[in-house]
Amino acid sequence: MNAKTVLPAVAMTAVSMVLTLAVVVMWLGTAVPWPVALVVGLGIDGGWLATLAYERRLAAQGDHNRAVTAVGWSFGILAAGVLVAHALTAEHSAGAWLAVAWLPLAAKALWLVHAMWERTALTPVALDAIRGIQQEARDEAAVARARLRAEAATEETRLTAVTEAGARVARVQAKTAQTLSSAWSTLETARAGEETGRALTSVTARVTPGVTPRWELPVWGPTEPLADRSLEAAPALTDEALDVIVDEIRHSETPALSYREMAARFRAAGHSASEVRLRAAWKRVA
């Protein structure tokens, strides 16, 4: 893994040093003897290489020196300046020489990248631990997503079932209400009809001259549950006593109460009797 950054830096450094030395020898060789130009080129490359080696030594010890770093970048800028100056004074291929003038600075930048790589490098054990932690986090996230999807599907199924059941109950209630309404309408029509009412009256009560008892509709409404042991707690009324109570309640107001009003006051007073016996008493006293 270390070779991924050190090899490009070494290659760029070698090319930069060779190019700088060649440019210095060719450029200064016309003005001074070539050994002098060679010494100047080697001085530039040597200073650059020496500061680089010292920086690498400090980096291996976990240390850093800003002065050494500044000297190293100074030699890099000097080498790049020599290449730029040669490119500007060259009579031929000035653009080509100018295009390669950045190589010293590029080599320095590659060594900087390599130093950053080394400072952030981890051991294989640490990398394996990190990969394990990441994999565990991914597994937990996948399990959580699966659990949420399953819970959402279950809740959707439950809501669908409840909605369908509620719809069925509503349909049954609507149908029952329609049936009861139709039956009640039929009874009301029969009760309101003149001929039908007279016929029902004649078969449900004795005919008294001048008095035509009115046929009452059956009670349709909420029922009240009987109290515990109500039949055993109070003895049943005899027919005579029931007739007396019914007659008293019926004539408690003027005009006489209807059967429905009498039955409501009878039960509100705390008396107990079946609907059949109460109707029979009403017929006897009416």
C-alpha positions, 0 to 999 in steps of 0.5 A, spaced: 500 500 500 505 504 501 508 503 494 502 507 491 504 513 493 512 513 494 513 510 487 510 516 483 514 521 488 520 517 487 519 517 479 517 524 479 523 526 483 528 523 479 525 526 472 525 533 476 533 532 478 535 530 471 531 535 467 534 541 472 541 538 471 540 538 464 537 545 463 542 548 468 548 545 464 545 547 457 543 554 459 549 556 463 554 552 459 555 557 454 556 562 459 561 559 464 565 552 463 561 546 463 564 543 470 561 550 473 554 549 470 554 541 473 556 543 480 550 549 480 545 543 477 548 538 482 547 544 488 540 545 486 538 538 486 543 536 492 539 541 496 533 539 494 534 532 495 538 533 502 532 537 505 527 531 502 531 526 506 531 530 512 524 531 512 523 523 511 527 522 517 523 527 521 516 524 518 519 517 520 520 519 527 513 522 528 516 529 528 515 535 523 520 542 522 517 548 519 524 551 517 526 544 513 520 544 510 520 551 508 528 550 505 525 544 501 520 548 498 525 554 496 529 549 493 523 546 489 521 553 487 528 555 485 529 549 480 522 551 477 524 558 476 531 555 473 526 551 468 522 557 467 527 562 466 530 557 461 524 556 457 523 564 456 530 565 454 530 559 449 530 560 442 526 554 440 521 550 443 520 555 449 513 552 450 515 545 451 520 547 456 515 551 459 510 546 460 515 541 464 517 547 468 512 545 474 516 538 475 520 540 481 514 543 484 510 536 482 515 532 485 515 536 492 507 535 492 507 528 491 512 527 497 507 531 501 501 527 499 506 521 501 507 524 508 499 525 509 498 517 507 503 515 512 500 519 517 493 517 516 495 509 514 492 504 519 494 497 520 491 491 517 488 489 524 485 496 525 482 496 518 479 489 519 476 492 526 473 498 522 470 493 516 467 489 522 464 495 525 461 497 518 459 490 516 455 490 523 452 497 522 450 495 515 447 488 518 443 492 524 440 497 519 438 491 514 434 488 520 431 494 522 429 496 515 426 489 515 422 489 521 419 496 520 417 493 513 414 487 516 410 491 522 408 496 516 405 490 512 402 487 519 399 493 521 396 494 514 393 487 514 390 488 520 387 495 518 384 492 512 381 486 516 378 491 521 375 496 515 372 490 512 369 487 518 366 494 520 363 495 513 360 488 513 357 490 520 355 497 517 351 493 511 348 488 516 345 494 520 343 498 514 339 492 512 336 491 519 334 498 520 331 498 513 327 491 514 325 494 521 323 501 518 319 497 513 315 493 518 314 499 522 311 503 516 306 497 515 304 497 522 303 504 522 299 504 515 295 498 518 294 502 525 292 509 521 287 505 516 280 506 518 277 499 516 283 496 518 283 499 525 276 498 526 277 490 524 283 490 529 279 493 534 273 489 534 278 482 534 282 485 540 277 488 545 270 488 546 266 493 543 263 498 548 257 502 545 260 509 543 267 507 545 272 505 540 278 503 544 284 505 540 289 499 537 296 501 540 303 500 536 308 495 539 313 499 543 320 499 539 325 502 543 331 500 548 329 495 553 332 496 561 335 489 564 331 486 570 335 487 576 338 481 579 333 476 583 327 481 581 322 475 580 324 472 587 325 478 591 318 481 590 312 476 590 307 477 583 301 481 584 294 478 583 290 479 578 285 483 582 291 487 585 294 488 578 287 491 576 286 496 582 293 499 580 292 499 573 285 503 574 288 507 579 294 509 574 290 510 568 285 515 572 290 519 575 289 524 570 284 527 566 283 524 560 285 517 562 292 515 560 293 511 554 296 504 555 303 506 553 303 512 558 300 507 564 305 502 563 311 507 563 308 510 570 307 502 572 314 500 572 316 507 574 313 506 580 317 500 582 311 495 580 313 488 576 308 484 572 309 481 565 307 485 559 302 479 557 299 480 564 299 488 564 295 488 557 290 483 560 289 488 566 288 494 562 283 490 557 279 488 564 279 495 567 278 499 560 
